[in-house]
């Protein structure tokens, strides 16, 4: 796969000067758990990026539960982690795929091409008895240049137009019972954005590893490859594995609605199915 690397690749490359490893472990139920897990042990050379402190802005009236981070702040944090324009970056979480994918998407949005996710995450790394450490690395400041790619991002206004004109495919990436409004454990309203179809993100992985490209293509076989697509979830995190696998499957016109359903319902006038 183009954007996914395995443990063998990381073992060969984690000591390379121009490779940076990013630990993105996080727990929505226990926000401090990822950081504590990192301090207890991580892949050698890995730096830590927190979903809520580093990869999101503070929650406001709109923008959803994990709003887009301040781009200047994120870029400076990346530079301090030793990431430059030519640095190869690989991110991992605990194997879920979504937190590392959020980091992966953000770097692509900033215009960085050489970024990947680790298949199987930290859990898979441990299962293969690969080395870990508690040493926190320090790097010389990187020379990362930001070249934003607005074509990767959809906002609420674009989604409203897509609902009205039916000119784009909206993909709800949450599990089916949340999409159908049968259960909503997090957000204040249940259901989905009108006209959206359901492609649960977790069906793109098995045993914490991404399905092969042929199987990803089969998941999306009912969608015209030339379609313009907007993916969303609850807060712009678990939709990103769908964004990644759509790109792997050859879909070119894909955007992420970062605010997602939690942003959509923050506007009283927006309808829900």
N, C-alpha and C positions, 0 to 999 in steps of 0.2 A: 504494500500500500504506500501511497505517496506521502502521507502525513503521519503515519504510524510506524514506530520503530520497536524492535524487540529487545529483550535483555542481552542477547548476543551482541547486538550493535552497540548498546551502551557500555558493556564490558570492554569492548575494543576501544571505545572513544572517551570514557569519562576522565582520563588523565590528559587528554589533548588540551593544549593551551587555549584553543579557540572554541571550546565547547563549554557551555554553561548548562547546569542542571537545576531545575526549579521544582521544589517540593510544594505542591498545592493542596495537601491534605486538609480536609475541613469536615466538620460535622454541623449540619443545620440545627440539630438538637442541642449540641454542646459547642458553641462557637470557639471556645479556647482549646478544644481538644486537638485540633490540627497542629497548632503551635507547640503544645506540650508533647505530642507524638514526635514532632520534628526534633525537639530537644532531647528526647529519649533515644533517638536513633534515626539516621537517614542515609541515603545513598551518598558515598564519599563525594565531596565537592558541591553538594546541593545547597542552594540558598532557599529561603522560605518566603513565599508570597501568600498572604492571607486573603481569602475571598472577600471579606467585608472591609478590612482595613486597607488593602492594597488594590484589589480588583473591582471595587465598587465605590460609589460615593455614599455619603450619609443619606438615609431615607428621608424623603420629603413628601409633600402633598401628592406630587406626581413623579413618574419615573420608575415606579415599581419597587419591589423589595430589595433589589440589587441594581441600583442605577449605574449607568456608565460612569466609570471613575473619571476624575479630572485628568485629562490627557497629559498636561505638563507635569503634574505630580507623578503619574505612573511612569512617564518617560525618565524622570530623574531617578526614581527608585530602580529602574532597570539599569541605568548607567552606573549607579552605585553598586549594583550586583555584578558589574564587569561586563555588561552586555553592550556590544557595539553593533554597528550596521552590518558587519560581516560575521558576527558571532553566530555559531550554530547553537540553538537552544532546544532542549528537550524537557518537557514538563511531565510530572507524574502526580497522581493522587493515590488513593488507597486501592484503586482498581475499579472504582465506579465509572470513571471516564469523564464525568461531567465537569469536575472542578479543573482538571488539567486542560480539558477542551476549552473552558472559558478563558484560561490564560492563552492558549493557542490562538483562539479567535482574536483576542485583544491585540496580540502582536501582529497578526495579519492586518488588522484594522489600522495599526500604526504604520504599516508599510513594510514590515519585516518578513522576509520570505523564508529564512532558514530556521523554521520552528516546527517541532514535532511533539507528539505525545507518546508516552511509553505504554505499550500494550501490556495489560495486566497490572500496571501500577506497582505500588510498593509491596502489596500483598504477593504479587507474582515474583517480584524481586527476591523476597524472603523465601518463598517456596523453592526457588532454585538455589538456595544457600549462597547467595551472592553477598559480597562484603557490605557492611554498614559501619557507621561511625557516629560519634557525638561531637566531633570537631566542627565548629562553625567556620567556614572559609571566609577569607577576605580577598578581594580582587582590586586591581587598579581600575579606576573609573573608565567605563566604556564610552565610546563616541557615537552612541545611537542617534540617528537622525530620524525625525518623524516625517512621514509622508502619508497623511491620512488617506484611507480608501473609503470614501463615503458610500460607494456602491455596495459595501458589505452591510450597511446599517439601515434599518427601517425605523421610522418614528411613528407615533400614534396617528399623525395626519395621513401618512402614506397608507397605513392600515385601514383607516376610515374610507379612503378613496377606493382601496381594493375591495372592501366590503360592498360599497355602493355600486361600483362599476363591474364587479366580478371579473376583473381583468388580470388577476394574479391568483396563484394558488396559496392559500393560507394553510400551514401545517401546525396543528396543535400536537406538541410532543409529549404531553402528559399521559399518564396511564388512562385507560378507557373510562373507568368509573368517575374520574375527575372531569374528563372531557364531556361525558354525558350528564354531569351535574348530579350524579347519584351520591357522591361523597366529595366533600371539600374540607380537608383538615387544616388548611393554612389561610386561604383568602376569605374575604368577607362575603363574597358572592360565589355561587356555583354555576357551572355551565361552561360554554366556550364562545369565542368570537364568532358571530354569524358567518356562515359559509365555510368555516374551517373544516378540514378533514383531519382525521386522527391517525398519527403514526407514532406510537409510543417509542420514545428514544431508547429504552432498555432492550428493545427487540433487535437493535443493531449490534448487540454484544451477547456473548455467551461465556460464562465462567470468567468474567472480567476482561475478555478479549474481543476485539472487533471481528465481526464476521468477514469472510473474504469478499472481495469486490463483487463477484458474481452473485453472491447472496444479498449484498446490499442493493444491487440493481434490481433483483427480484422484489425486494421490499417496496421499491418505488416504481414498479413496472406499470402501475396504473396512471402515472404522471408523464405527460409529454416532456421529453428532455429539453425542449426549447422554451418551456414555460418559465415565467418569472415567479419565483417562489419566495415566500416569507415564512420563516419558522419562528415559533414562539413556544413558551412553556408557562410556568408560573411566574418566574422572575428572571429569565434570560440566562439560566445556567444549564439546565438539563436539555434545552433546545439545541445547544451547541454540538453535542454528538450527532444529532440529525443533520445539522449544517455540515459537519465534517464528512459524514458518510454520503451525503448528497454530492458533495464535491468529489469524493472518491469515485462515486458512481457515474461521474461525467456530467452532472448538472452544473451549468456555468452561471446561471442567473439566480443566485441564492442570497438572501439577506436575512439577518437576525433582527427581530424586534426585541431589543434589549429589555425594554420595560415589561414586555409580555403581558400576560393576563392581569397581573397585579397592577400594572399601569393602566390597562384598558378600563378596568372597573373603577379606577379613581376618578373617572369622568362620568358624572351622573347621567349624561345624555346618551352614553354609549350603550347599545343594546347587547343582550346576551341570549344565546340559544341554549 
